[in-house]
Amino acid sequence: MKILVCISNVPDTTTKITFTNDNTEFNTSGVQYIVNPYDEIALSRAIELTEGGKGTVTVINVGEAGNDPTIRKALAIGADDAVRVNAAPRDAYFVAKQIAEYAKDKDFNIILTGRESIDYNGNQVAAMVGEFLDIPSISIIKKLDVDGDTATIEREIEGGKEVLTVSGKFIASCAEGVAEPKIPNMRGIMSARTKPLAVVDAVAIEEVTKVTKYETPAPRGTVKLIPADQTESLIGLLHSEAKVI
Amino acid sequence: MSVLVYVEQAEGKFKKSVFEAVSYAKAIADQQSTNLTAISIGDVADSELKELGKYGASKVLNVSADQLKTFVNQAYASVIAAAAEKEGADIVVLSNSFSGKGLAPRIAVKLKAGLADGAVELPSTDGKFSVKKTAFSGKAFAITELTSANKVIALNPNAFGVKENATDVAIETFTADVKQSDLGTVIKEIVRATDKVSLPDAELVVSAGRGLKGPENWGMIEELAGLLGAATACSKPVSDADWRPHSEHVGQTGIAISPNLYIAIGISGAIQHLAGVSSSKVIVVINKDPEAPFFKVADYGIVGDAFEVVPKLIEALKAHKG
């Protein structure tokens, strides 16, 4: 079984998000980068499915050379090899096209991503790759089991879940529940240095979106504190002032 | 040129988030001085389809082929893209629901369209077609220009509101060829908890954290939520410890929500949690630690022990409801 896992290089979850250049660019100063947490879940499941000689895991990232430490982290967690498409990831459409171009003649049985990247929250790449490759895509999955050529998947829906099967090649985006994120051990970290990391060129594709400006949420006013023994006045305020109940 | 809105049905019914997407799409159609067409896939009665006219759809395309009775994003995307082409629609709108998230990107690729998902406002009308969408897990918004001729927008639930706009509506049957290769996934089972409010599109949410000390103490949270008609949610440590299901985890690595009211009980307010809930319209925080960071972003707060405050809050709410 050959599995391809798509990983994003994202700011650490504790990052305070600020912008520069008149709020047109993300301020990368002092920001620590990590493997997107959902992609780690996807990678961990891919490793579980291929352990014991049952297959191989390749990770792919679309980004510039600065992403290599994050890619090495994925190799340390347990991927067998890596490929980086050497281009700034313009938007999900661009990234998905690059991944599809790489994957189209490589015969991967399964392609996995995280449910979304925690920076642009696209949630777009998996389904776009599925469409470019004309294979099924299943978004926001909670469980993935593989038996021969058939996978059984649980996907989240509003107020419940859907259980489905898919045969043959597919791509899925993974959420919590698919696997416990694996932590690299010393042996993994040592071997990651020598595992193959191929760099390939990007293909051209038309521009369809462009971020022109960022905004941060409007600050809230000062909190109105209510004494603990006056819960009825909280109910009163929510009813008559905030008008939400 | 026109606007097409996909109306997602569940067991033959439309939810509030669908009427919200129709209201939003109607407002875009008005901006563009054009008409709004809706497309429904699956078994939906005409009486339910006519409801879409209340929110501004002047035409409904009804697709009810046997192999499309349950959601298969690949096939649904083919049908919606075919409808967009036939109707000459250059803007496709849908709800940013779990299914919408699996559908919108496929439609976008088929139509070579830019996609703005997680949209929270109407597009700008200053010559550029730009949509404000959530980014950085609720820590920021990105104003995203859709530079392509065709455009797809997935609207966040509870971001725009339902707006009535009564329109005469015509229902037409629509058929599109579905390739066998579009039907690669087979649904085996759908499990829906019918007694609970669904979290992503809930208007009111009661959420609790580690301050509750253990899963056995959630009875009062569920009672409070039940009285309010609210959904229940939790913080990451709580779902990590399996006190509550992952589907209730809100925050940067859980789901992001924007209810009208978010009540946080025994949650300190780490930056990752705040990211997922900061677009709530009103935030109430109950925490025994007056220094808890959550109070800085709250509208109302009670400093006190959850085990004392929540039962009193339940009593006060019962009295309020009479």
Interface residues (C-beta under 8 A of the other chain):
Chain A: P11 T13 T14 K16 I17 F19 P37 Y38 D91 A92 Y93 A96 I118 D119 Y120 N121 G122 N123 Q124 V125 A126 A127 M128 G130 E131 F132 D134 I135 P136 S137 I138 S139 I140 K142 T152 R155 E156 I157 E158 G159 G160 K161 E162 V163 L164 T165 V166 S167 G168 F170 A175 E176 G177 E206 E207 V208 T209 K210 V211 T212 K213 Y214 E215 T216 P217 R220 G221 V223 K224 L225 I226 P227 A228 D229 T231 E232 L234 I235 G236 L237 L238 H239 A242 V244 I245
Chain B: A10 K15 F71 N73 Q74 A77 S97 F98 S99 K101 G102 L103 A104 P105 R106 A108 V109 K110 K112 A113 G114 L115 A116 D117 G118 K128 S130 K132 T134 A135 F136 S137 G138 K139 A140 F141 A142 I143 T144 E145 L146 T147 S148 S181 G184 T185 V186 I187 K188 E189 I190 V191 R192 A193 T194 K196 V197 S198 L199 P200 D201 L204 L228 S239 H246 S247 H249 Q252 T253 G254 A256 N260 L261 I271 Q272 S278 S279 K281 V282 I283 V284 V285 F295 K296 V297 A298 D299 Y300 G301 I302 V303 G304 D305 E308 V309 K312 L313 E315 A316 L317 A319 H320
